Structure formats: C-alpha cells, structure tokens
C-alpha cells in the first residue's frame, strides 16, 4: 500500500476571510519548481509555511479555504500548469506568536503572498450549486475522539493520509485521519471525484481519528459493482463512519479572480 500523508496546514478551517494576523512573514521565497524534483505538497512549519510542486490554482484555493476548483473562476491557464515552490517564514522573535495563530489567521498571511508577489485581486460571490451535505446518519456517528496530543505540531491542523491498496479487481482507496474535523473530512471528500463540493452539515465540532476505505470505481451513489473490491464511497461513509452524503442544492462560496500576474521569482 502506498500511503501519501498530507498535512493540511492552513487548509482545514471553513472558508472565512475575516480574521487577519498581526504577525507577518519576514522572508518569502517564490520559485518555479524544478521538474526533475518529484513529490510535493503543503506543510505548516513551526515558523511558517512550505509549499512544493503545486499549481498556483491549488494555492489560491487552499489560501481562501475553498473545497474544490469549482469554487474558483477566472484563473488563467498558466496558473493551472506552472508549478511553484513557495516558502515563507516569520522572524525568530515572532515564532511564539505564530504558533498561537488560528488557521484562518495563517491563511490570511498566505493571501498576502498572493497579493504582493502575484498582484492577485479577486472578489467573493455566493452561488446556489448542487452539493453533497455531510450529515450524521440515523444511528449516529461511528467516530473516535482524537488521541492526538495538543502538543503535537499537527494539532491545529490534523493529518489526512491518502493511499491505495491494489488487488486483482481494482483495489480500494484508503483515507486515514488523525485529529481531523468534520470540515476537514468534507474537504477531503470534495477532492475524490464526486463532481460536487461536500459541505459539513454534521454539527460535530470535535477532532477525530478514523479510517475510510472504498472502491474508486464505484463513484455513483448507491452502486457497488460486483467486480470491485470495496463499497462505494457513499456506502463506506455510512457504514464505516456513521455519516451520510445527502444530495441537495446549497449556497457555495465562489472566488472570482479579477487580476493575477506571473511573479518575479527569487
């Protein structure tokens, strides 16, 4: 089994643009990613953030707390193809304050990088779109409160690991979560090819440890083809987590890009 851990860093809180931080990044590095260097992702460090090998579109989406690319419009083609390495750190004197920031405050710092280095401007709209609402199933949730220590460097963010277990009939996708909120789960589910944004409607406010396993070949609701090795993602969410994905229409925040430029790299 391949297990690629993703630390969601400043990605897990709800889309909310209001909180700002009095701490600012002291040093910011923006570079084009060298194609010979494999791997990448986003990390929240004790003194800043580190992004490796991602399209700018992904950074915009995560910095603004959006669940999927469907919530982002007006992005030029290069922002989806060119890949960047971005690293930003606070001064040593600001590290204690940085560690106390909320996730939304850290996202606000990430948005300043977009404004200063990419000349980014945009505005928010709300559209009624088809969504999946993540809700508690009839018999209640099957979730264990997280055992992650508050002193763990990932305690503010939680950790989600995505993997795939191969077999003769297709294999299964596997999600392992530690210290993850239901909003974080909704974000992860939004990225599984469901064709809709998943919104957290569980009312559960804690952080949880759990595993979820499903067949990647059975996306349609309620389908469990006999040739696959696992349940559909809808059945898995219900049976394994005690939750459900309900099809409905709901208000979804959409970020419209008004202006963006290719940065000068350093």
SVG drawing of the C-alpha trace seen along z (x, -y; Angstrom):
<svg xmlns="http://www.w3.org/2000/svg" viewBox="-32 -44 48 55">
<polyline fill="none" stroke="black" stroke-width="0.4" points="0.0,0.0 1.2,-3.5 0.5,-6.0 1.0,-9.7 0.4,-11.8 -1.0,-15.2 -0.7,-17.8 -3.4,-20.2 -1.7,-23.1 -3.8,-26.2 -6.3,-24.3 -8.8,-22.8 -10.9,-25.6 -14.1,-26.9 -13.9,-29.4 -13.9,-32.7 -12.0,-35.8 -12.5,-37.9 -9.6,-37.0 -6.3,-38.7 -3.0,-38.3 -0.8,-40.9 2.2,-38.6 3.7,-38.9 6.1,-36.8 9.6,-38.2 11.1,-36.2 9.1,-34.9 10.7,-32.8 8.8,-32.1 10.4,-29.8 9.4,-27.9 9.5,-24.2 12.3,-22.2 10.6,-19.4 13.3,-16.9 12.4,-17.1 9.5,-14.8 7.0,-15.0 5.4,-18.0 2.6,-19.3 1.9,-21.9 3.2,-21.9 2.7,-24.1 6.0,-24.7 6.7,-26.0 7.9,-29.2 6.0,-29.4 4.6,-27.6 6.2,-25.4 4.7,-24.6 6.4,-22.4 5.4,-21.5 1.8,-22.8 0.0,-24.8 -0.9,-28.3 -4.5,-27.5 -4.2,-25.0 -2.5,-27.5 -5.2,-30.1 -7.9,-27.6 -6.3,-26.5 -5.4,-30.0 -9.0,-31.0 -10.4,-27.9 -12.2,-26.6 -13.1,-22.9 -12.7,-22.5 -11.7,-24.1 -15.4,-24.6 -15.4,-27.4 -12.7,-29.3 -13.3,-31.1 -11.3,-33.4 -8.0,-31.6 -5.6,-31.9 -4.2,-28.7 -0.7,-29.3 -1.9,-29.3 -3.1,-25.7 0.0,-24.5 3.1,-26.3 4.2,-24.8 5.7,-26.8 7.8,-26.3 6.8,-28.8 8.4,-29.2 7.5,-31.9 8.9,-32.3 8.4,-34.7 11.3,-36.1 12.6,-34.1 11.1,-36.6 7.6,-36.1 7.7,-32.2 5.9,-32.0 3.1,-34.3 2.9,-32.4 2.3,-29.2 -0.7,-30.6 -2.4,-31.8 -5.7,-30.3 -5.7,-28.5 -7.7,-31.3 -5.1,-33.9 -2.4,-31.9 -4.5,-31.7 -4.7,-35.5 -0.9,-35.6 -0.9,-33.3 -3.3,-35.5 -0.9,-38.5 1.7,-36.5 -0.7,-36.3 -1.4,-40.0 2.2,-41.1 4.0,-38.6 1.3,-37.7 -0.6,-41.0 -3.7,-39.0 -7.1,-40.6 -10.5,-38.9 -13.9,-39.0 -16.3,-36.6 -19.7,-35.6 -22.2,-33.0 -23.9,-30.7 -26.6,-28.0 -25.0,-24.8 -25.6,-21.1 -23.6,-19.8 -23.3,-16.9 -24.1,-17.6 -22.2,-15.6 -24.6,-14.7 -25.0,-12.3 -26.7,-9.0 -29.8,-7.7 -27.9,-5.5 -25.4,-8.2 -21.7,-8.7 -19.1,-6.0 -16.1,-8.2 -13.5,-8.1 -12.3,-11.3 -8.8,-12.0 -5.9,-10.9 -3.5,-13.4 -1.8,-15.5 -2.3,-19.2 1.5,-19.5 1.7,-17.6 2.9,-20.0 -0.1,-18.9 -2.7,-19.5 -4.0,-22.7 -4.5,-21.1 -4.9,-17.4 -3.4,-14.9 -5.0,-13.0 -3.2,-10.2 -4.4,-9.0 -3.4,-5.6 -4.4,-2.9 -4.4,0.8 -4.1,2.7 -5.8,6.0 -6.8,8.1 -10.2,6.5 -9.2,2.8 -8.3,2.3 -9.5,-0.3 -8.8,-3.9 -8.0,-4.4 -8.1,-7.5 -6.6,-7.7 -7.3,-10.7 -5.8,-11.8 -7.1,-14.8 -9.3,-15.8 -12.5,-17.9 -15.7,-17.1 -15.0,-20.2 -11.6,-18.6 -13.3,-15.4 -15.7,-17.3 -12.8,-19.0 -11.1,-15.6 -14.2,-14.1 -14.6,-17.1 -11.4,-16.0 -12.4,-12.4 -14.0,-13.0 -17.6,-13.2 -18.4,-16.1 -19.7,-18.3 -18.5,-20.2 -19.1,-18.4 -20.2,-20.7 -20.1,-19.8 -23.6,-19.7 -22.9,-17.3 -22.9,-19.7 -19.9,-17.8 -17.3,-20.2 -14.6,-17.8 -11.5,-16.3 -11.5,-12.6 -9.3,-9.6 -10.8,-7.4 -10.3,-5.3 -12.3,-5.1 -11.9,-2.6 -13.9,-2.5 -13.7,-1.4 -12.5,-4.1 -14.5,-2.5 -17.9,-3.0 -18.5,-6.7 -22.2,-6.8 -24.4,-6.9 -25.6,-3.5 -23.6,-1.5 -21.4,1.4 -20.4,3.2 -19.6,6.9 -16.2,6.7 -14.9,4.1 -13.2,4.9 -15.0,2.5 -18.1,0.4 -18.9,-2.9 -17.7,-6.0 -21.3,-6.7 -21.8,-3.3 -18.4,-3.5 -19.2,-6.9 -22.4,-5.4 -21.2,-2.0 -17.7,-2.9 -18.3,-6.4 -22.0,-6.6 -22.4,-9.6 -24.1,-10.1 -23.8,-12.2 -27.1,-13.9 -27.6,-15.3 -29.0,-18.8 -28.6,-22.4 -26.9,-24.8 -25.0,-28.2 -21.4,-27.7 -18.8,-30.5 -17.1,-31.2 -13.9,-33.2 -13.7,-35.2 -10.2,-36.2 -10.1,-39.8 -6.4,-40.1 -3.2,-38.0 0.3,-38.1 3.2,-35.7 5.6,-36.6 9.2,-37.6 10.9,-34.6 13.7,-34.6"/>
</svg>
